[in-house]
Amino acid sequence: MRQRISREKIQRMLQLENDLQHKIKEFNLKPKSLVLIKNLAIELLVDRKIKPRYLGPMVMIRCLRGGAFILAELDRAIWQNKVAAFRVIPYLARKEISYNKEVR
């Protein structure tokens, strides 16, 4: 019975992974890389078409154990709140953006 249930769990997990393979993205972000943050505050607003969807670019300071990030703005001001991993995407700059790399 246990073997059958564990086999079924593994099959369901593989099927779910296969179904969501285009939605699940894991970015290998390193500290001091530039990122954008999805603006979730506008999701329920009526005039969200004219609001910015992403905030940033921001500098990633550290990745925490649970998958959250500690971010800072380009002027070295650290955000008070942690940011969930699903909100963060890498920032692909056309040109090199210089910022002060000595973030405390």
Phi and psi restraints in degrees (range 20) as a CNS / XPLOR table:
assign (resid 1 and name C) (resid 2 and name N)
       (resid 2 and name CA) (resid 2 and name C) 1.0 -63.0 20.0 2
assign (resid 2 and name N) (resid 2 and name CA)
       (resid 2 and name C) (resid 3 and name N) 1.0 -41.2 20.0 2
assign (resid 2 and name C) (resid 3 and name N)
       (resid 3 and name CA) (resid 3 and name C) 1.0 -64.8 20.0 2
assign (resid 3 and name N) (resid 3 and name CA)
       (resid 3 and name C) (resid 4 and name N) 1.0 -40.1 20.0 2
assign (resid 3 and name C) (resid 4 and name N)
       (resid 4 and name CA) (resid 4 and name C) 1.0 -65.5 20.0 2
assign (resid 4 and name N) (resid 4 and name CA)
       (resid 4 and name C) (resid 5 and name N) 1.0 -42.4 20.0 2
assign (resid 4 and name C) (resid 5 and name N)
       (resid 5 and name CA) (resid 5 and name C) 1.0 -66.9 20.0 2
assign (resid 5 and name N) (resid 5 and name CA)
       (resid 5 and name C) (resid 6 and name N) 1.0 -42.8 20.0 2
assign (resid 5 and name C) (resid 6 and name N)
       (resid 6 and name CA) (resid 6 and name C) 1.0 -66.4 20.0 2
assign (resid 6 and name N) (resid 6 and name CA)
       (resid 6 and name C) (resid 7 and name N) 1.0 -36.4 20.0 2
assign (resid 6 and name C) (resid 7 and name N)
       (resid 7 and name CA) (resid 7 and name C) 1.0 -63.5 20.0 2
assign (resid 7 and name N) (resid 7 and name CA)
       (resid 7 and name C) (resid 8 and name N) 1.0 -42.5 20.0 2
assign (resid 7 and name C) (resid 8 and name N)
       (resid 8 and name CA) (resid 8 and name C) 1.0 -65.4 20.0 2
assign (resid 8 and name N) (resid 8 and name CA)
       (resid 8 and name C) (resid 9 and name N) 1.0 -38.8 20.0 2
assign (resid 8 and name C) (resid 9 and name N)
       (resid 9 and name CA) (resid 9 and name C) 1.0 -62.2 20.0 2
assign (resid 9 and name N) (resid 9 and name CA)
       (resid 9 and name C) (resid 10 and name N) 1.0 -44.5 20.0 2
assign (resid 9 and name C) (resid 10 and name N)
       (resid 10 and name CA) (resid 10 and name C) 1.0 -64.3 20.0 2
assign (resid 10 and name N) (resid 10 and name CA)
       (resid 10 and name C) (resid 11 and name N) 1.0 -41.1 20.0 2
assign (resid 10 and name C) (resid 11 and name N)
       (resid 11 and name CA) (resid 11 and name C) 1.0 -64.4 20.0 2
assign (resid 11 and name N) (resid 11 and name CA)
       (resid 11 and name C) (resid 12 and name N) 1.0 -40.7 20.0 2
assign (resid 11 and name C) (resid 12 and name N)
       (resid 12 and name CA) (resid 12 and name C) 1.0 -65.6 20.0 2
assign (resid 12 and name N) (resid 12 and name CA)
       (resid 12 and name C) (resid 13 and name N) 1.0 -40.3 20.0 2
assign (resid 12 and name C) (resid 13 and name N)
       (resid 13 and name CA) (resid 13 and name C) 1.0 -63.6 20.0 2
assign (resid 13 and name N) (resid 13 and name CA)
       (resid 13 and name C) (resid 14 and name N) 1.0 -44.1 20.0 2
assign (resid 13 and name C) (resid 14 and name N)
       (resid 14 and name CA) (resid 14 and name C) 1.0 -64.8 20.0 2
assign (resid 14 and name N) (resid 14 and name CA)
       (resid 14 and name C) (resid 15 and name N) 1.0 -38.6 20.0 2
assign (resid 14 and name C) (resid 15 and name N)
       (resid 15 and name CA) (resid 15 and name C) 1.0 -65.9 20.0 2
assign (resid 15 and name N) (resid 15 and name CA)
       (resid 15 and name C) (resid 16 and name N) 1.0 -43.0 20.0 2
assign (resid 15 and name C) (resid 16 and name N)
       (resid 16 and name CA) (resid 16 and name C) 1.0 -63.5 20.0 2
assign (resid 16 and name N) (resid 16 and name CA)
       (resid 16 and name C) (resid 17 and name N) 1.0 -41.9 20.0 2
assign (resid 16 and name C) (resid 17 and name N)
       (resid 17 and name CA) (resid 17 and name C) 1.0 -62.6 20.0 2
assign (resid 17 and name N) (resid 17 and name CA)
       (resid 17 and name C) (resid 18 and name N) 1.0 -39.7 20.0 2
assign (resid 17 and name C) (resid 18 and name N)
       (resid 18 and name CA) (resid 18 and name C) 1.0 -67.7 20.0 2
assign (resid 18 and name N) (resid 18 and name CA)
       (resid 18 and name C) (resid 19 and name N) 1.0 -40.7 20.0 2
assign (resid 18 and name C) (resid 19 and name N)
       (resid 19 and name CA) (resid 19 and name C) 1.0 -66.6 20.0 2
assign (resid 19 and name N) (resid 19 and name CA)
       (resid 19 and name C) (resid 20 and name N) 1.0 -35.0 20.0 2
assign (resid 19 and name C) (resid 20 and name N)
       (resid 20 and name CA) (resid 20 and name C) 1.0 -103.1 20.0 2
assign (resid 20 and name N) (resid 20 and name CA)
       (resid 20 and name C) (resid 21 and name N) 1.0 17.9 20.0 2
assign (resid 20 and name C) (resid 21 and name N)
       (resid 21 and name CA) (resid 21 and name C) 1.0 -63.8 20.0 2
assign (resid 21 and name N) (resid 21 and name CA)
       (resid 21 and name C) (resid 22 and name N) 1.0 -26.5 20.0 2
assign (resid 21 and name C) (resid 22 and name N)
       (resid 22 and name CA) (resid 22 and name C) 1.0 -89.5 20.0 2
assign (resid 22 and name N) (resid 22 and name CA)
       (resid 22 and name C) (resid 23 and name N) 1.0 -11.2 20.0 2
assign (resid 22 and name C) (resid 23 and name N)
       (resid 23 and name CA) (resid 23 and name C) 1.0 -98.7 20.0 2
assign (resid 23 and name N) (resid 23 and name CA)
       (resid 23 and name C) (resid 24 and name N) 1.0 -30.6 20.0 2
assign (resid 23 and name C) (resid 24 and name N)
       (resid 24 and name CA) (resid 24 and name C) 1.0 -84.7 20.0 2
assign (resid 24 and name N) (resid 24 and name CA)
       (resid 24 and name C) (resid 25 and name N) 1.0 115.0 20.0 2
assign (resid 24 and name C) (resid 25 and name N)
       (resid 25 and name CA) (resid 25 and name C) 1.0 -125.6 20.0 2
assign (resid 25 and name N) (resid 25 and name CA)
       (resid 25 and name C) (resid 26 and name N) 1.0 132.5 20.0 2
assign (resid 25 and name C) (resid 26 and name N)
       (resid 26 and name CA) (resid 26 and name C) 1.0 -119.4 20.0 2
assign (resid 26 and name N) (resid 26 and name CA)
       (resid 26 and name C) (resid 27 and name N) 1.0 110.1 20.0 2
assign (resid 26 and name C) (resid 27 and name N)
       (resid 27 and name CA) (resid 27 and name C) 1.0 -90.7 20.0 2
assign (resid 27 and name N) (resid 27 and name CA)
       (resid 27 and name C) (resid 28 and name N) 1.0 134.1 20.0 2
assign (resid 27 and name C) (resid 28 and name N)
       (resid 28 and name CA) (resid 28 and name C) 1.0 -89.1 20.0 2
assign (resid 28 and name N) (resid 28 and name CA)
       (resid 28 and name C) (resid 29 and name N) 1.0 82.1 20.0 2
assign (resid 28 and name C) (resid 29 and name N)
       (resid 29 and name CA) (resid 29 and name C) 1.0 -90.0 20.0 2
assign (resid 29 and name N) (resid 29 and name CA)
       (resid 29 and name C) (resid 30 and name N) 1.0 138.3 20.0 2
assign (resid 29 and name C) (resid 30 and name N)
       (resid 30 and name CA) (resid 30 and name C) 1.0 -112.8 20.0 2
assign (resid 30 and name N) (resid 30 and name CA)
       (resid 30 and name C) (resid 31 and name N) 1.0 158.0 20.0 2
assign (resid 30 and name C) (resid 31 and name N)
       (resid 31 and name CA) (resid 31 and name C) 1.0 -56.0 20.0 2
assign (resid 31 and name N) (resid 31 and name CA)
       (resid 31 and name C) (resid 32 and name N) 1.0 146.7 20.0 2
assign (resid 31 and name C) (resid 32 and name N)
       (resid 32 and name CA) (resid 32 and name C) 1.0 73.2 20.0 2
assign (resid 32 and name N) (resid 32 and name CA)
       (resid 32 and name C) (resid 33 and name N) 1.0 14.1 20.0 2
assign (resid 32 and name C) (resid 33 and name N)
       (resid 33 and name CA) (resid 33 and name C) 1.0 -92.0 20.0 2
assign (resid 33 and name N) (resid 33 and name CA)
       (resid 33 and name C) (resid 34 and name N) 1.0 152.8 20.0 2
assign (resid 33 and name C) (resid 34 and name N)
       (resid 34 and name CA) (resid 34 and name C) 1.0 -87.6 20.0 2
assign (resid 34 and name N) (resid 34 and name CA)
       (resid 34 and name C) (resid 35 and name N) 1.0 136.6 20.0 2
assign (resid 34 and name C) (resid 35 and name N)
       (resid 35 and name CA) (resid 35 and name C) 1.0 -137.7 20.0 2
assign (resid 35 and name N) (resid 35 and name CA)
       (resid 35 and name C) (resid 36 and name N) 1.0 161.4 20.0 2
assign (resid 35 and name C) (resid 36 and name N)
       (resid 36 and name CA) (resid 36 and name C) 1.0 -111.3 20.0 2
assign (resid 36 and name N) (resid 36 and name CA)
       (resid 36 and name C) (resid 37 and name N) 1.0 152.4 20.0 2
assign (resid 36 and name C) (resid 37 and name N)
       (resid 37 and name CA) (resid 37 and name C) 1.0 -120.7 20.0 2
assign (resid 37 and name N) (resid 37 and name CA)
       (resid 37 and name C) (resid 38 and name N) 1.0 129.6 20.0 2
assign (resid 37 and name C) (resid 38 and name N)
       (resid 38 and name CA) (resid 38 and name C) 1.0 -68.4 20.0 2
assign (resid 38 and name N) (resid 38 and name CA)
       (resid 38 and name C) (resid 39 and name N) 1.0 131.4 20.0 2
assign (resid 38 and name C) (resid 39 and name N)
       (resid 39 and name CA) (resid 39 and name C) 1.0 -86.7 20.0 2
assign (resid 39 and name N) (resid 39 and name CA)
       (resid 39 and name C) (resid 40 and name N) 1.0 96.5 20.0 2
assign (resid 39 and name C) (resid 40 and name N)
       (resid 40 and name CA) (resid 40 and name C) 1.0 -80.4 20.0 2
assign (resid 40 and name N) (resid 40 and name CA)
       (resid 40 and name C) (resid 41 and name N) 1.0 -12.1 20.0 2
assign (resid 40 and name C) (resid 41 and name N)
       (resid 41 and name CA) (resid 41 and name C) 1.0 -69.2 20.0 2
assign (resid 41 and name N) (resid 41 and name CA)
       (resid 41 and name C) (resid 42 and name N) 1.0 -20.0 20.0 2
assign (resid 41 and name C) (resid 42 and name N)
       (resid 42 and name CA) (resid 42 and name C) 1.0 -94.5 20.0 2
assign (resid 42 and name N) (resid 42 and name CA)
       (resid 42 and name C) (resid 43 and name N) 1.0 -3.0 20.0 2
assign (resid 42 and name C) (resid 43 and name N)
       (resid 43 and name CA) (resid 43 and name C) 1.0 -59.3 20.0 2
assign (resid 43 and name N) (resid 43 and name CA)
       (resid 43 and name C) (resid 44 and name N) 1.0 -36.3 20.0 2
assign (resid 43 and name C) (resid 44 and name N)
       (resid 44 and name CA) (resid 44 and name C) 1.0 -99.4 20.0 2
assign (resid 44 and name N) (resid 44 and name CA)
       (resid 44 and name C) (resid 45 and name N) 1.0 1.3 20.0 2
assign (resid 44 and name C) (resid 45 and name N)
       (resid 45 and name CA) (resid 45 and name C) 1.0 -79.5 20.0 2
assign (resid 45 and name N) (resid 45 and name CA)
       (resid 45 and name C) (resid 46 and name N) 1.0 151.1 20.0 2
assign (resid 45 and name C) (resid 46 and name N)
       (resid 46 and name CA) (resid 46 and name C) 1.0 -74.4 20.0 2
assign (resid 46 and name N) (resid 46 and name CA)
       (resid 46 and name C) (resid 47 and name N) 1.0 -38.7 20.0 2
assign (resid 46 and name C) (resid 47 and name N)
       (resid 47 and name CA) (resid 47 and name C) 1.0 -95.7 20.0 2
assign (resid 47 and name N) (resid 47 and name CA)
       (resid 47 and name C) (resid 48 and name N) 1.0 39.1 20.0 2
assign (resid 47 and name C) (resid 48 and name N)
       (resid 48 and name CA) (resid 48 and name C) 1.0 -71.5 20.0 2
assign (resid 48 and name N) (resid 48 and name CA)
       (resid 48 and name C) (resid 49 and name N) 1.0 -14.3 20.0 2
assign (resid 48 and name C) (resid 49 and name N)
       (resid 49 and name CA) (resid 49 and name C) 1.0 -64.6 20.0 2
assign (resid 49 and name N) (resid 49 and name CA)
       (resid 49 and name C) (resid 50 and name N) 1.0 -28.5 20.0 2
assign (resid 49 and name C) (resid 50 and name N)
       (resid 50 and name CA) (resid 50 and name C) 1.0 -100.5 20.0 2
assign (resid 50 and name N) (resid 50 and name CA)
       (resid 50 and name C) (resid 51 and name N) 1.0 0.7 20.0 2
assign (resid 50 and name C) (resid 51 and name N)
       (resid 51 and name CA) (resid 51 and name C) 1.0 -90.8 20.0 2
assign (resid 51 and name N) (resid 51 and name CA)
       (resid 51 and name C) (resid 52 and name N) 1.0 153.4 20.0 2
assign (resid 51 and name C) (resid 52 and name N)
       (resid 52 and name CA) (resid 52 and name C) 1.0 -70.7 20.0 2
assign (resid 52 and name N) (resid 52 and name CA)
       (resid 52 and name C) (resid 53 and name N) 1.0 131.2 20.0 2
assign (resid 52 and name C) (resid 53 and name N)
       (resid 53 and name CA) (resid 53 and name C) 1.0 -77.3 20.0 2
assign (resid 53 and name N) (resid 53 and name CA)
       (resid 53 and name C) (resid 54 and name N) 1.0 -32.8 20.0 2
assign (resid 53 and name C) (resid 54 and name N)
       (resid 54 and name CA) (resid 54 and name C) 1.0 -124.7 20.0 2
assign (resid 54 and name N) (resid 54 and name CA)
       (resid 54 and name C) (resid 55 and name N) 1.0 146.4 20.0 2
assign (resid 54 and name C) (resid 55 and name N)
       (resid 55 and name CA) (resid 55 and name C) 1.0 -106.7 20.0 2
assign (resid 55 and name N) (resid 55 and name CA)
       (resid 55 and name C) (resid 56 and name N) 1.0 142.8 20.0 2
assign (resid 55 and name C) (resid 56 and name N)
       (resid 56 and name CA) (resid 56 and name C) 1.0 137.1 20.0 2
assign (resid 56 and name N) (resid 56 and name CA)
       (resid 56 and name C) (resid 57 and name N) 1.0 -170.4 20.0 2
assign (resid 56 and name C) (resid 57 and name N)
       (resid 57 and name CA) (resid 57 and name C) 1.0 -74.8 20.0 2
assign (resid 57 and name N) (resid 57 and name CA)
       (resid 57 and name C) (resid 58 and name N) 1.0 151.0 20.0 2
assign (resid 57 and name C) (resid 58 and name N)
       (resid 58 and name CA) (resid 58 and name C) 1.0 -124.5 20.0 2
assign (resid 58 and name N) (resid 58 and name CA)
       (resid 58 and name C) (resid 59 and name N) 1.0 162.0 20.0 2
assign (resid 58 and name C) (resid 59 and name N)
       (resid 59 and name CA) (resid 59 and name C) 1.0 -104.5 20.0 2
assign (resid 59 and name N) (resid 59 and name CA)
       (resid 59 and name C) (resid 60 and name N) 1.0 128.0 20.0 2
assign (resid 59 and name C) (resid 60 and name N)
       (resid 60 and name CA) (resid 60 and name C) 1.0 -80.0 20.0 2
assign (resid 60 and name N) (resid 60 and name CA)
       (resid 60 and name C) (resid 61 and name N) 1.0 125.6 20.0 2
assign (resid 60 and name C) (resid 61 and name N)
       (resid 61 and name CA) (resid 61 and name C) 1.0 -90.7 20.0 2
assign (resid 61 and name N) (resid 61 and name CA)
       (resid 61 and name C) (resid 62 and name N) 1.0 -49.6 20.0 2
assign (resid 61 and name C) (resid 62 and name N)
       (resid 62 and name CA) (resid 62 and name C) 1.0 -157.3 20.0 2
assign (resid 62 and name N) (resid 62 and name CA)
       (resid 62 and name C) (resid 63 and name N) 1.0 146.9 20.0 2
assign (resid 62 and name C) (resid 63 and name N)
       (resid 63 and name CA) (resid 63 and name C) 1.0 -103.9 20.0 2
assign (resid 63 and name N) (resid 63 and name CA)
       (resid 63 and name C) (resid 64 and name N) 1.0 126.9 20.0 2
assign (resid 63 and name C) (resid 64 and name N)
       (resid 64 and name CA) (resid 64 and name C) 1.0 -87.3 20.0 2
assign (resid 64 and name N) (resid 64 and name CA)
       (resid 64 and name C) (resid 65 and name N) 1.0 169.3 20.0 2
assign (resid 64 and name C) (resid 65 and name N)
       (resid 65 and name CA) (resid 65 and name C) 1.0 -61.9 20.0 2
assign (resid 65 and name N) (resid 65 and name CA)
       (resid 65 and name C) (resid 66 and name N) 1.0 -36.3 20.0 2
assign (resid 65 and name C) (resid 66 and name N)
       (resid 66 and name CA) (resid 66 and name C) 1.0 -79.7 20.0 2
assign (resid 66 and name N) (resid 66 and name CA)
       (resid 66 and name C) (resid 67 and name N) 1.0 -5.9 20.0 2
assign (resid 66 and name C) (resid 67 and name N)
       (resid 67 and name CA) (resid 67 and name C) 1.0 105.9 20.0 2
assign (resid 67 and name N) (resid 67 and name CA)
       (resid 67 and name C) (resid 68 and name N) 1.0 -1.2 20.0 2
assign (resid 67 and name C) (resid 68 and name N)
       (resid 68 and name CA) (resid 68 and name C) 1.0 -81.2 20.0 2
assign (resid 68 and name N) (resid 68 and name CA)
       (resid 68 and name C) (resid 69 and name N) 1.0 161.3 20.0 2
assign (resid 68 and name C) (resid 69 and name N)
       (resid 69 and name CA) (resid 69 and name C) 1.0 -121.3 20.0 2
assign (resid 69 and name N) (resid 69 and name CA)
       (resid 69 and name C) (resid 70 and name N) 1.0 147.9 20.0 2
assign (resid 69 and name C) (resid 70 and name N)
       (resid 70 and name CA) (resid 70 and name C) 1.0 -104.9 20.0 2
assign (resid 70 and name N) (resid 70 and name CA)
       (resid 70 and name C) (resid 71 and name N) 1.0 125.1 20.0 2
assign (resid 70 and name C) (resid 71 and name N)
       (resid 71 and name CA) (resid 71 and name C) 1.0 -122.1 20.0 2
assign (resid 71 and name N) (resid 71 and name CA)
       (resid 71 and name C) (resid 72 and name N) 1.0 159.5 20.0 2
assign (resid 71 and name C) (resid 72 and name N)
       (resid 72 and name CA) (resid 72 and name C) 1.0 -135.6 20.0 2
assign (resid 72 and name N) (resid 72 and name CA)
       (resid 72 and name C) (resid 73 and name N) 1.0 152.8 20.0 2
assign (resid 72 and name C) (resid 73 and name N)
       (resid 73 and name CA) (resid 73 and name C) 1.0 -78.5 20.0 2
assign (resid 73 and name N) (resid 73 and name CA)
       (resid 73 and name C) (resid 74 and name N) 1.0 172.4 20.0 2
assign (resid 73 and name C) (resid 74 and name N)
       (resid 74 and name CA) (resid 74 and name C) 1.0 -67.9 20.0 2
assign (resid 74 and name N) (resid 74 and name CA)
       (resid 74 and name C) (resid 75 and name N) 1.0 -19.1 20.0 2
assign (resid 74 and name C) (resid 75 and name N)
       (resid 75 and name CA) (resid 75 and name C) 1.0 -92.3 20.0 2
assign (resid 75 and name N) (resid 75 and name CA)
       (resid 75 and name C) (resid 76 and name N) 1.0 19.0 20.0 2
assign (resid 75 and name C) (resid 76 and name N)
       (resid 76 and name CA) (resid 76 and name C) 1.0 72.7 20.0 2
assign (resid 76 and name N) (resid 76 and name CA)
       (resid 76 and name C) (resid 77 and name N) 1.0 13.2 20.0 2
assign (resid 76 and name C) (resid 77 and name N)
       (resid 77 and name CA) (resid 77 and name C) 1.0 -82.1 20.0 2
assign (resid 77 and name N) (resid 77 and name CA)
       (resid 77 and name C) (resid 78 and name N) 1.0 117.3 20.0 2
assign (resid 77 and name C) (resid 78 and name N)
       (resid 78 and name CA) (resid 78 and name C) 1.0 -82.4 20.0 2
assign (resid 78 and name N) (resid 78 and name CA)
       (resid 78 and name C) (resid 79 and name N) 1.0 135.4 20.0 2
assign (resid 78 and name C) (resid 79 and name N)
       (resid 79 and name CA) (resid 79 and name C) 1.0 -68.0 20.0 2
assign (resid 79 and name N) (resid 79 and name CA)
       (resid 79 and name C) (resid 80 and name N) 1.0 141.6 20.0 2
assign (resid 79 and name C) (resid 80 and name N)
       (resid 80 and name CA) (resid 80 and name C) 1.0 -70.8 20.0 2
assign (resid 80 and name N) (resid 80 and name CA)
       (resid 80 and name C) (resid 81 and name N) 1.0 -40.5 20.0 2
assign (resid 80 and name C) (resid 81 and name N)
       (resid 81 and name CA) (resid 81 and name C) 1.0 -93.2 20.0 2
assign (resid 81 and name N) (resid 81 and name CA)
       (resid 81 and name C) (resid 82 and name N) 1.0 150.5 20.0 2
assign (resid 81 and name C) (resid 82 and name N)
       (resid 82 and name CA) (resid 82 and name C) 1.0 -78.0 20.0 2
assign (resid 82 and name N) (resid 82 and name CA)
       (resid 82 and name C) (resid 83 and name N) 1.0 154.5 20.0 2
assign (resid 82 and name C) (resid 83 and name N)
       (resid 83 and name CA) (resid 83 and name C) 1.0 -117.0 20.0 2
assign (resid 83 and name N) (resid 83 and name CA)
       (resid 83 and name C) (resid 84 and name N) 1.0 131.2 20.0 2
assign (resid 83 and name C) (resid 84 and name N)
       (resid 84 and name CA) (resid 84 and name C) 1.0 -68.2 20.0 2
assign (resid 84 and name N) (resid 84 and name CA)
       (resid 84 and name C) (resid 85 and name N) 1.0 151.6 20.0 2
assign (resid 84 and name C) (resid 85 and name N)
       (resid 85 and name CA) (resid 85 and name C) 1.0 -65.5 20.0 2
assign (resid 85 and name N) (resid 85 and name CA)
       (resid 85 and name C) (resid 86 and name N) 1.0 -30.3 20.0 2
assign (resid 85 and name C) (resid 86 and name N)
       (resid 86 and name CA) (resid 86 and name C) 1.0 -71.8 20.0 2
assign (resid 86 and name N) (resid 86 and name CA)
       (resid 86 and name C) (resid 87 and name N) 1.0 -14.9 20.0 2
assign (resid 86 and name C) (resid 87 and name N)
       (resid 87 and name CA) (resid 87 and name C) 1.0 -88.8 20.0 2
assign (resid 87 and name N) (resid 87 and name CA)
       (resid 87 and name C) (resid 88 and name N) 1.0 -12.4 20.0 2
assign (resid 87 and name C) (resid 88 and name N)
       (resid 88 and name CA) (resid 88 and name C) 1.0 -102.2 20.0 2
assign (resid 88 and name N) (resid 88 and name CA)
       (resid 88 and name C) (resid 89 and name N) 1.0 130.4 20.0 2
assign (resid 88 and name C) (resid 89 and name N)
       (resid 89 and name CA) (resid 89 and name C) 1.0 -130.1 20.0 2
assign (resid 89 and name N) (resid 89 and name CA)
       (resid 89 and name C) (resid 90 and name N) 1.0 152.0 20.0 2
assign (resid 89 and name C) (resid 90 and name N)
       (resid 90 and name CA) (resid 90 and name C) 1.0 -69.1 20.0 2
assign (resid 90 and name N) (resid 90 and name CA)
       (resid 90 and name C) (resid 91 and name N) 1.0 146.8 20.0 2
assign (resid 90 and name C) (resid 91 and name N)
       (resid 91 and name CA) (resid 91 and name C) 1.0 -94.7 20.0 2
assign (resid 91 and name N) (resid 91 and name CA)
       (resid 91 and name C) (resid 92 and name N) 1.0 120.1 20.0 2
assign (resid 91 and name C) (resid 92 and name N)
       (resid 92 and name CA) (resid 92 and name C) 1.0 -101.9 20.0 2
assign (resid 92 and name N) (resid 92 and name CA)
       (resid 92 and name C) (resid 93 and name N) 1.0 99.8 20.0 2
assign (resid 92 and name C) (resid 93 and name N)
       (resid 93 and name CA) (resid 93 and name C) 1.0 -83.5 20.0 2
assign (resid 93 and name N) (resid 93 and name CA)
       (resid 93 and name C) (resid 94 and name N) 1.0 143.0 20.0 2
assign (resid 93 and name C) (resid 94 and name N)
       (resid 94 and name CA) (resid 94 and name C) 1.0 -73.3 20.0 2
assign (resid 94 and name N) (resid 94 and name CA)
       (resid 94 and name C) (resid 95 and name N) 1.0 -37.4 20.0 2
assign (resid 94 and name C) (resid 95 and name N)
       (resid 95 and name CA) (resid 95 and name C) 1.0 -121.6 20.0 2
assign (resid 95 and name N) (resid 95 and name CA)
       (resid 95 and name C) (resid 96 and name N) 1.0 162.8 20.0 2
assign (resid 95 and name C) (resid 96 and name N)
       (resid 96 and name CA) (resid 96 and name C) 1.0 -66.2 20.0 2
assign (resid 96 and name N) (resid 96 and name CA)
       (resid 96 and name C) (resid 97 and name N) 1.0 126.9 20.0 2
assign (resid 96 and name C) (resid 97 and name N)
       (resid 97 and name CA) (resid 97 and name C) 1.0 -100.3 20.0 2
assign (resid 97 and name N) (resid 97 and name CA)
       (resid 97 and name C) (resid 98 and name N) 1.0 122.2 20.0 2
assign (resid 97 and name C) (resid 98 and name N)
       (resid 98 and name CA) (resid 98 and name C) 1.0 -93.4 20.0 2
assign (resid 98 and name N) (resid 98 and name CA)
       (resid 98 and name C) (resid 99 and name N) 1.0 134.6 20.0 2
assign (resid 98 and name C) (resid 99 and name N)
       (resid 99 and name CA) (resid 99 and name C) 1.0 -144.0 20.0 2
assign (resid 99 and name N) (resid 99 and name CA)
       (resid 99 and name C) (resid 100 and name N) 1.0 162.2 20.0 2
assign (resid 99 and name C) (resid 100 and name N)
       (resid 100 and name CA) (resid 100 and name C) 1.0 -71.9 20.0 2
assign (resid 100 and name N) (resid 100 and name CA)
       (resid 100 and name C) (resid 101 and name N) 1.0 112.8 20.0 2
assign (resid 100 and name C) (resid 101 and name N)
       (resid 101 and name CA) (resid 101 and name C) 1.0 -78.7 20.0 2
assign (resid 101 and name N) (resid 101 and name CA)
       (resid 101 and name C) (resid 102 and name N) 1.0 -6.8 20.0 2
assign (resid 101 and name C) (resid 102 and name N)
       (resid 102 and name CA) (resid 102 and name C) 1.0 -88.4 20.0 2
assign (resid 102 and name N) (resid 102 and name CA)
       (resid 102 and name C) (resid 103 and name N) 1.0 70.8 20.0 2
assign (resid 102 and name C) (resid 103 and name N)
       (resid 103 and name CA) (resid 103 and name C) 1.0 -87.1 20.0 2
assign (resid 103 and name N) (resid 103 and name CA)
       (resid 103 and name C) (resid 104 and name N) 1.0 129.5 20.0 2
